[in-house]
């Protein structure tokens, strides 16, 4: 697997990632790459927007201008993620009666911390959202030891 380009503007300057990549030796001293993005139930057409809006309105958590505030901004993915779990709370099977959308980020990622603060300001019911640093989560001692070890193994913390 090649090194992740991350925020390198020589690539696309975002943290968008492929599910897998195969590096090919082309035999002439250069390399080729096949990038895989696995899709299961996604569709290309924006047929889900009405459902996202329905879930958002039914949640009662967002202020009236949330769509204008997130559309085309860095908060769009946060909003889409929260509609996912709101839809679980609204599901007809009734399996879930409570939930909270939580963003976990490294303390040094000030961009996400600031984004979380702006996102929280869009909510009329702020109990539905929380953010915590990865360091604080690990220091709280609330995770099973195996989970904490896996997080430490996955992320490099200062």
C-alpha positions as CSV (number, residue, x, y, z in Angstrom):
1,X,0.0,0.0,0.0
2,X,1.5,3.4,-0.9
3,X,1.9,6.1,1.6
4,X,-1.3,8.1,2.2
5,X,-1.1,11.4,0.5
6,X,-3.3,13.0,3.2
7,X,-3.6,16.7,2.8
8,X,-0.8,16.9,0.2
9,X,-2.0,19.4,-2.4
10,X,0.1,17.6,-5.0
11,X,-2.8,15.1,-4.8
12,X,-6.3,16.4,-4.0
13,X,-5.5,17.8,-0.6
14,X,-8.2,15.9,1.3
15,X,-8.4,12.9,3.5
16,X,-10.6,11.0,1.1
17,X,-9.3,7.5,0.9
18,X,-9.7,4.5,-1.3
19,X,-10.8,1.2,0.2
20,X,-7.8,-0.6,-1.3
21,X,-5.0,0.1,-3.8
22,X,-2.9,-2.3,-5.8
23,X,0.5,-1.0,-6.8
24,X,1.8,-2.5,-10.1
25,X,5.3,-2.8,-11.3
26,X,5.0,-1.9,-15.0
27,X,8.5,-3.3,-15.8
28,X,9.9,-0.1,-17.1
29,X,10.9,1.4,-13.8
30,X,7.5,3.1,-13.3
31,X,4.5,2.0,-11.2
32,X,0.9,1.8,-11.9
33,X,-1.9,1.8,-9.4
34,X,-5.4,0.4,-9.3
35,X,-7.6,2.2,-6.7
36,X,-10.7,0.4,-5.4
37,X,-13.7,2.0,-3.9
38,X,-16.2,-0.6,-2.7
39,X,-19.9,0.3,-3.1
40,X,-22.6,-1.9,-1.7
41,X,-26.0,0.0,-1.6
42,X,-24.9,3.4,-2.7
43,X,-26.4,5.0,-5.7
44,X,-25.0,7.8,-7.9
45,X,-28.3,9.7,-8.3
46,X,-29.2,12.1,-5.5
47,X,-32.4,10.1,-4.8
48,X,-31.8,10.2,-1.0
49,X,-31.9,13.9,-0.4
50,X,-35.6,13.9,0.3
51,X,-35.0,11.2,2.9
52,X,-32.1,13.1,4.5
53,X,-34.3,16.2,4.8
54,X,-37.2,14.1,6.3
55,X,-34.9,12.6,8.9
56,X,-33.4,15.9,9.7
57,X,-36.8,17.6,10.2
58,X,-38.3,14.7,12.2
59,X,-35.3,14.7,14.6
60,X,-36.3,18.1,16.0
61,X,-32.6,18.7,16.8
62,X,-31.6,21.1,14.0
63,X,-32.3,24.8,13.6
64,X,-34.3,25.9,10.6
65,X,-31.3,26.9,8.5
66,X,-29.3,23.8,8.9
67,X,-29.4,22.8,5.2
68,X,-28.2,26.2,4.0
69,X,-25.5,26.1,6.7
70,X,-24.0,22.7,5.8
71,X,-24.7,22.5,2.0
72,X,-21.4,22.8,0.2
73,X,-19.4,23.2,3.4
74,X,-17.0,21.2,5.5
75,X,-19.9,20.4,7.8
76,X,-21.8,18.4,5.2
77,X,-20.3,15.0,6.1
78,X,-21.0,15.6,9.8
79,X,-24.6,16.3,8.9
80,X,-24.9,13.2,6.7
81,X,-23.3,11.1,9.4
82,X,-25.8,12.4,12.0
83,X,-28.8,11.7,9.7
84,X,-27.6,8.1,9.6
85,X,-28.0,7.6,13.3
86,X,-31.1,9.8,13.5
87,X,-32.7,7.4,11.0
88,X,-31.9,4.5,13.4
89,X,-33.7,6.3,16.2
90,X,-36.6,6.9,13.8
91,X,-36.7,3.3,12.4
92,X,-40.1,1.6,12.5
93,X,-38.6,-1.4,14.3
94,X,-38.3,0.7,17.4
95,X,-35.0,-1.0,18.4
96,X,-33.3,2.3,19.4
97,X,-34.8,4.8,21.8
98,X,-31.7,7.0,22.5
99,X,-28.6,8.0,20.7
100,X,-25.9,10.6,20.4
101,X,-23.6,11.5,17.5
102,X,-20.1,11.7,18.8
103,X,-17.0,12.9,16.9
104,X,-13.7,11.7,18.3
105,X,-10.6,13.5,17.1
106,X,-7.0,14.0,18.1
107,X,-6.4,17.1,20.4
108,X,-4.0,18.5,17.8
109,X,-6.7,18.5,15.0
110,X,-7.9,22.0,15.6
111,X,-9.8,22.0,12.3
112,X,-12.1,19.3,13.5
113,X,-12.5,20.8,16.9
114,X,-13.5,24.1,15.3
115,X,-15.9,22.3,13.0
116,X,-17.5,20.5,15.9
117,X,-18.1,23.8,17.6
118,X,-19.7,25.3,14.5
119,X,-21.8,22.1,14.0
120,X,-23.0,22.3,17.7
121,X,-24.1,25.8,17.0
122,X,-26.6,24.5,14.4
123,X,-28.4,22.4,16.9
124,X,-31.4,23.5,19.0
125,X,-31.0,20.3,21.1
126,X,-27.3,20.0,21.8
127,X,-27.7,16.8,23.8
128,X,-27.8,15.0,20.5
129,X,-24.1,15.8,19.7
130,X,-20.8,15.5,21.5
131,X,-17.2,15.7,20.6
132,X,-14.2,14.4,22.5
133,X,-10.5,14.2,21.9
134,X,-9.0,10.8,21.4
135,X,-6.6,11.5,24.2
136,X,-9.4,12.4,26.7
137,X,-11.3,9.3,25.6
138,X,-8.3,7.1,26.3
139,X,-7.5,8.9,29.6
140,X,-11.1,8.4,30.9
141,X,-10.5,4.7,31.2
142,X,-14.0,3.9,30.0
143,X,-13.0,1.7,27.1
144,X,-12.3,-2.0,27.4
145,X,-8.6,-2.6,27.5
146,X,-8.6,-4.4,24.1
147,X,-10.4,-1.4,22.4
148,X,-8.1,1.1,24.0
149,X,-5.0,-0.9,22.8
150,X,-6.5,-1.1,19.3
151,X,-7.0,2.7,19.2
152,X,-3.4,3.3,20.5
153,X,-2.1,0.9,17.9
154,X,-4.1,2.6,15.1
155,X,-3.3,6.2,15.9
156,X,-0.1,8.0,16.7
157,X,-0.5,10.3,19.7
158,X,2.0,12.9,20.9
